[in-house]
Amino acid sequence: MGKKIKNKDIASRLGVSSTLVSLVLNNKADQHGIRKETQERVLSVARQMGYFDSASEAGEVLPVEEKPGVIGMIVPSMTDPFIFEITPYLQKAFASIGIGFSMVSKDPDDARFNRLVGAFKKFYSGLILVGDAADDYTVRSLRSTDYPFVLLEKTTRKLRLNTVSTDMVAGTQLMADHIAKMGYRNILIVSASERVKSDSGLIDSFKEAIKGKPEINKPLLTGITKKLGGDEMDFSQIEHYFRPPYRTDVLVVVHSEDVYPIMTALQKHKIRIPQDVALVSLEEGLGFDLIHPSVTALRKPLAAMALKVANMVWSEVKNAGKGKYRRQVNMVPELVVGNSCGSM
């Protein structure tokens, strides 16, 4: 049997009092006004130090429920690069506290999917709703029964819910500052034609960040389509932007999956990156560091987001979906500078 972890050990690691730790571990933190962020830190460190394991070995009854069951994550599509990237971090975060984790894609048939929401409640102890999977019907249905859930990469102005999102306002500011630093003046923002409308908030944030830089001209925006049955893009969709009077010198690609088709089209037409035109992306994609040239992009804080989501949904399950506080957490992405903008 390993060494028993005591409250004072956890308190010493965190630099807080043993009383505070005891209140958190005995489900009395809310009654004494202890912040949710502090509660999550205590529980996270307790799990890391093996507090629950040592108590279990000793046959003690844990004051905090260690294993609330299985957490489900509902995603709009299994092909989303973000899902591929964050899933391993979520699996690791839940495994560290002995919680099961599984993933389900949203049925494109809304009527059929709506009938499944009730089944989700029976099978999962809590849910993570990613992006468009957090539709109005699902959110209303879960809230009506105080079901524990957290939104990931989805915000709502109408309701105060637990959310974890990337702070893309701060991210677009980072990218705008970098473009200005590199001396580029003529920007073309590129998005998939079918997503231009849904991307309007992100695009407007980038345009707003550029507004404060008089040395940069007003950005242009275009939507592109890829050839049916492949990832190739028709270069004629953006060709005229490389000629006077505008003469684009930097492409800002909204989505990572459009980066490779655009780079391929440029290379086929002998347009060099970054010598003839620079290219950056507002989200990092798989293998961006392996592409030649490597791509400058905004990297989401995946590990931190996964840990925050795991702690929040675990806390909601512990409180049976009736937690006193609802938190909106925004995490600033990292600007990863590659060769595609001439910076390395």
C-alpha positions as CSV (number, residue, x, y, z in Angstrom):
1,M,0.0,0.0,0.0
2,G,1.4,3.4,-0.9
3,K,1.7,6.4,1.4
4,K,-1.6,7.9,2.4
5,I,-2.1,11.3,1.0
6,K,-3.4,13.8,3.6
7,N,-5.2,17.1,3.2
8,K,-2.1,18.9,4.5
9,D,-0.1,17.4,1.6
10,I,-2.4,18.7,-1.0
11,A,-2.6,22.1,0.8
12,S,1.2,22.3,0.9
13,R,1.4,21.6,-2.9
14,L,-1.2,24.3,-3.6
15,G,-0.1,26.9,-1.0
16,V,-3.5,27.0,0.6
17,S,-4.9,26.0,4.0
18,S,-5.8,22.5,5.0
19,T,-9.3,23.7,5.9
20,L,-9.9,24.9,2.4
21,V,-8.8,21.5,1.0
22,S,-11.1,19.7,3.5
23,L,-14.1,21.8,2.5
24,V,-13.6,21.1,-1.2
25,L,-13.1,17.3,-0.7
26,N,-16.2,17.2,1.5
27,N,-18.5,19.0,-0.9
28,K,-18.8,22.0,1.3
29,A,-16.9,24.5,-0.8
30,D,-19.9,26.2,-2.3
31,Q,-21.4,26.8,1.1
32,H,-18.3,28.7,2.1
33,G,-18.0,30.7,-1.1
34,I,-14.9,29.0,-2.4
35,R,-14.4,29.9,-6.1
36,K,-15.0,27.2,-8.7
37,E,-11.5,27.7,-10.1
38,T,-10.0,27.0,-6.7
39,Q,-12.2,23.9,-6.3
40,E,-11.0,22.6,-9.6
41,R,-7.4,23.2,-8.7
42,V,-7.8,21.3,-5.4
43,L,-9.5,18.3,-7.1
44,S,-7.0,18.2,-9.9
45,V,-4.0,18.2,-7.6
46,A,-5.7,15.6,-5.3
47,R,-6.1,13.3,-8.3
48,Q,-2.6,13.8,-9.5
49,M,-1.2,13.1,-6.0
50,G,-3.2,9.9,-5.7
51,Y,-5.5,11.0,-2.9
52,F,-8.4,9.0,-4.2
53,D,-6.3,5.9,-4.9
54,S,-4.8,5.8,-1.4
55,A,-8.3,6.3,0.2
56,S,-9.7,3.5,-1.9
57,E,-6.9,1.2,-0.9
58,A,-7.6,1.9,2.7
59,G,-11.2,1.1,2.3
60,E,-12.4,4.6,3.2
61,V,-15.6,6.2,1.8
62,L,-14.6,9.0,-0.4
63,P,-16.3,12.3,0.4
64,V,-16.1,13.3,-3.2
65,E,-17.5,10.9,-5.8
66,E,-14.4,9.7,-7.8
67,K,-16.1,7.9,-10.7
68,P,-19.3,9.5,-11.9
69,G,-19.5,7.0,-14.9
70,V,-19.1,7.8,-18.6
71,I,-18.8,11.2,-20.1
72,G,-20.0,11.5,-23.7
73,M,-18.9,14.0,-26.3
74,I,-21.3,14.9,-29.1
75,V,-19.5,16.3,-32.2
76,P,-20.9,17.8,-35.4
77,S,-18.5,15.8,-37.5
78,M,-15.8,13.2,-37.0
79,T,-13.8,14.7,-39.9
80,D,-13.2,18.0,-38.0
81,P,-9.4,18.4,-37.4
82,F,-10.1,20.0,-34.0
83,I,-11.8,16.8,-32.9
84,F,-8.8,14.6,-33.9
85,E,-6.4,16.9,-32.1
86,I,-8.2,17.4,-28.8
87,T,-9.6,13.9,-28.3
88,P,-6.3,12.4,-27.0
89,Y,-6.0,15.1,-24.4
90,L,-9.6,14.6,-23.3
91,Q,-9.0,10.8,-23.1
92,K,-6.0,11.4,-20.9
93,A,-7.7,13.9,-18.7
94,F,-10.7,11.6,-18.0
95,A,-8.6,8.5,-17.6
96,S,-6.5,10.2,-14.9
97,I,-9.7,10.4,-12.7
98,G,-11.1,7.0,-13.7
99,I,-14.0,8.3,-15.8
100,G,-15.1,6.6,-19.0
101,F,-15.1,8.7,-22.2
102,S,-16.8,8.1,-25.5
103,M,-17.7,10.2,-28.6
104,V,-20.7,10.3,-30.9
105,S,-21.3,12.3,-34.0
106,K,-24.5,14.2,-34.4
107,D,-27.0,12.6,-36.7
108,P,-27.6,14.9,-39.7
109,D,-31.3,14.1,-39.5
110,D,-32.4,16.6,-36.7
111,A,-35.6,14.7,-36.0
112,R,-33.8,11.5,-35.5
113,F,-31.1,13.1,-33.4
114,N,-33.6,14.8,-31.2
115,R,-35.0,11.4,-30.3
116,L,-31.6,10.3,-29.2
117,V,-31.1,13.1,-26.7
118,G,-33.2,11.3,-24.1
119,A,-31.1,8.2,-24.6
120,F,-27.9,10.2,-24.0
121,K,-29.2,11.2,-20.6
122,K,-29.7,7.6,-19.6
123,F,-26.3,6.3,-20.9
124,Y,-24.0,9.2,-20.0
125,S,-23.4,10.9,-16.6
126,G,-22.6,14.1,-18.4
127,L,-22.1,15.5,-21.9
128,I,-19.7,17.7,-23.8
129,L,-21.3,19.4,-26.8
130,V,-18.9,20.6,-29.4
131,G,-19.7,23.5,-31.8
132,D,-22.9,23.1,-33.8
133,A,-23.8,19.9,-31.8
134,A,-25.0,22.4,-29.2
135,D,-28.2,23.3,-31.1
136,D,-31.1,25.0,-29.4
137,Y,-33.2,21.9,-29.0
138,T,-30.4,19.9,-27.3
139,V,-29.4,22.7,-25.0
140,R,-33.0,23.4,-23.9
141,S,-33.7,19.6,-23.4
142,L,-30.7,19.2,-21.2
143,R,-31.2,22.3,-19.2
144,S,-34.9,21.4,-18.5
145,T,-33.7,18.4,-16.4
146,D,-30.6,19.9,-14.9
147,Y,-28.5,17.5,-16.8
148,P,-24.7,18.1,-16.5
149,F,-23.1,19.4,-19.7
150,V,-20.5,21.8,-21.0
151,L,-20.1,23.5,-24.3
152,L,-16.8,23.3,-26.1
153,E,-16.0,25.9,-28.8
154,K,-19.5,27.2,-28.7
155,T,-20.8,30.3,-27.0
156,T,-24.3,31.6,-26.5
157,R,-25.5,35.1,-25.7
158,K,-29.0,34.1,-24.7
159,L,-28.2,31.7,-21.9
160,R,-25.5,31.6,-19.3
161,L,-23.9,28.2,-19.6
162,N,-20.6,26.5,-18.8
163,T,-18.5,27.0,-21.9
164,V,-14.8,26.6,-22.9
165,S,-13.7,28.3,-26.1
166,T,-10.7,29.6,-27.8
167,D,-10.4,33.4,-27.5
168,M,-10.2,34.2,-31.2
169,V,-10.6,37.9,-30.7
170,A,-7.2,37.8,-28.9
171,G,-6.0,35.3,-31.5
172,T,-6.8,37.5,-34.5
173,Q,-5.1,40.4,-32.8
174,L,-1.9,38.3,-32.5
175,M,-2.1,37.5,-36.2
176,A,-2.8,41.1,-37.2
177,D,0.1,42.3,-35.1
178,H,2.4,39.8,-36.8
179,I,1.3,40.7,-40.3
180,A,1.9,44.4,-39.6
181,K,5.3,43.5,-38.1
182,M,6.3,41.7,-41.3
183,G,5.3,44.8,-43.4
184,Y,2.5,43.3,-45.5
185,R,-0.1,45.7,-46.7
186,N,-2.6,43.9,-49.0
187,I,-4.5,41.1,-47.3
188,L,-6.9,38.6,-48.9
189,I,-9.0,36.6,-46.5
190,V,-10.0,33.2,-47.9
191,S,-12.8,30.9,-46.6
192,A,-14.8,28.1,-48.0
193,S,-17.8,29.6,-49.9
194,E,-20.3,27.6,-47.8
195,R,-18.8,28.8,-44.6
196,V,-18.4,32.5,-45.2
197,K,-21.6,33.3,-43.4
198,S,-20.9,31.1,-40.4
199,D,-17.4,32.5,-40.2
200,S,-18.6,36.1,-40.2
201,G,-17.8,36.6,-36.5
202,L,-14.3,35.4,-36.8
203,I,-13.7,37.3,-40.0
204,D,-15.1,40.5,-38.5
205,S,-12.8,40.1,-35.5
206,F,-9.8,39.9,-37.8
207,K,-10.9,42.9,-39.8
208,E,-11.4,44.9,-36.5
209,A,-7.9,44.0,-35.4
210,I,-6.6,45.3,-38.8
211,K,-8.5,48.6,-38.4
212,G,-6.0,49.9,-35.9
213,K,-3.2,49.6,-38.3
214,P,-3.2,52.5,-40.9
215,E,-0.3,51.0,-42.7
216,I,-2.4,48.0,-43.9
217,N,-5.1,48.4,-46.5
218,K,-8.6,47.3,-45.9
219,P,-8.7,43.4,-46.3
220,L,-10.6,41.8,-49.1
221,L,-12.7,38.6,-48.6
222,T,-13.4,35.8,-51.0
223,G,-15.1,32.4,-50.8
224,I,-13.6,29.4,-52.6
225,T,-14.9,26.0,-53.6
226,K,-12.9,22.8,-54.1
227,K,-13.4,20.5,-57.1
228,L,-15.9,17.7,-56.6
229,G,-14.3,14.4,-55.4
230,G,-11.0,15.9,-54.4
231,D,-9.1,18.6,-52.6
232,E,-8.0,20.6,-55.6
233,M,-9.0,24.2,-55.9
234,D,-9.7,26.1,-59.1
235,F,-7.0,28.8,-59.1
236,S,-9.1,31.2,-61.2
237,Q,-11.2,31.9,-58.1
238,I,-8.3,33.9,-56.6
239,E,-6.1,34.6,-59.6
240,H,-7.3,38.2,-60.2
241,Y,-6.4,39.2,-56.7
242,F,-2.7,38.8,-57.5
243,R,-2.8,41.4,-60.2
244,P,-3.1,45.2,-60.0
245,P,-4.7,47.2,-58.6
246,Y,-4.8,45.2,-55.4
247,R,-1.8,42.9,-55.7
248,T,-2.3,40.6,-52.7
249,D,0.9,40.0,-50.7
250,V,-0.5,37.9,-47.9
251,L,-3.3,35.3,-47.8
252,V,-5.2,34.8,-44.5
253,V,-6.9,31.3,-44.7
254,V,-9.7,30.9,-42.2
255,H,-9.8,27.1,-42.0
256,S,-6.8,24.7,-41.9
257,E,-8.4,22.2,-44.3
258,D,-8.2,24.9,-47.1
259,V,-4.5,25.6,-46.7
260,Y,-3.1,22.6,-48.6
261,P,-5.4,23.0,-51.7
262,I,-4.5,26.7,-51.9
263,M,-0.8,26.0,-51.5
264,T,-1.0,23.3,-54.2
265,A,-2.8,25.7,-56.6
266,L,-0.2,28.4,-56.0
267,Q,2.7,26.0,-56.7
268,K,1.1,24.7,-59.9
269,H,1.0,28.3,-61.2
270,K,4.6,29.0,-60.1
271,I,3.6,31.4,-57.3
272,R,6.2,31.0,-54.6
273,I,5.4,31.0,-50.8
274,P,6.6,33.3,-49.2
275,Q,8.7,35.0,-51.9
276,D,5.7,36.0,-54.1
277,V,2.9,35.8,-51.5
278,A,2.9,35.0,-47.8
279,L,0.3,32.6,-46.3
280,V,-1.0,32.3,-42.8
281,S,-3.9,30.3,-41.2
282,L,-6.3,31.3,-38.4
283,E,-6.2,27.7,-37.2
284,E,-3.5,25.1,-37.1
285,G,-3.9,21.9,-39.0
286,L,-2.4,18.4,-38.8
287,G,1.1,18.4,-40.2
288,F,1.5,22.1,-40.7
289,D,5.1,21.8,-39.3
290,L,5.9,19.1,-42.0
291,I,4.6,21.0,-45.0
292,H,7.1,22.9,-47.1
293,P,7.1,25.7,-46.3
294,S,5.8,25.2,-42.7
295,V,2.6,27.2,-42.1
296,T,2.2,30.1,-39.7
297,A,-1.0,29.6,-37.7
298,L,-2.9,30.1,-34.5
299,R,-2.6,27.0,-32.3
300,K,-5.4,26.3,-29.8
301,P,-4.3,25.4,-26.3
302,L,-5.6,21.9,-26.6
303,A,-4.2,20.4,-23.4
304,A,-5.4,23.2,-21.2
305,M,-8.8,23.2,-22.9
306,A,-9.2,19.5,-22.3
307,L,-8.2,19.7,-18.7
308,K,-10.6,22.6,-18.1
309,V,-13.5,20.8,-19.8
310,A,-12.9,17.6,-17.9
311,N,-12.8,19.5,-14.5
312,M,-15.9,21.5,-15.4
313,V,-18.1,18.6,-16.5
314,W,-16.8,16.5,-13.5
315,S,-17.9,19.3,-11.2
316,E,-21.3,19.5,-12.9
317,V,-21.8,15.8,-12.5
318,K,-20.8,16.0,-8.8
319,N,-23.4,18.8,-8.3
320,A,-26.1,16.9,-10.3
321,G,-26.2,19.7,-12.9
322,K,-27.3,22.2,-10.2
323,G,-24.0,24.0,-9.7
324,K,-24.4,27.5,-8.4
325,Y,-22.0,29.1,-10.9
326,R,-21.8,29.0,-14.7
327,R,-18.4,29.9,-16.2
328,Q,-17.4,31.1,-19.6
329,V,-13.8,30.3,-20.1
330,N,-11.9,31.8,-23.1
331,M,-8.3,30.6,-23.7
332,V,-5.9,32.6,-25.8
333,P,-4.3,30.7,-28.7
334,E,-0.6,30.6,-29.5
335,L,0.9,32.2,-32.6
336,V,3.1,29.5,-34.2
337,V,5.4,31.2,-36.8
338,G,6.5,29.1,-39.7
339,N,8.3,29.7,-43.1
340,S,5.1,30.5,-45.0
341,C,5.2,34.2,-44.0
342,G,8.9,34.6,-44.4
343,S,9.6,34.8,-40.7
344,M,12.0,32.0,-40.2
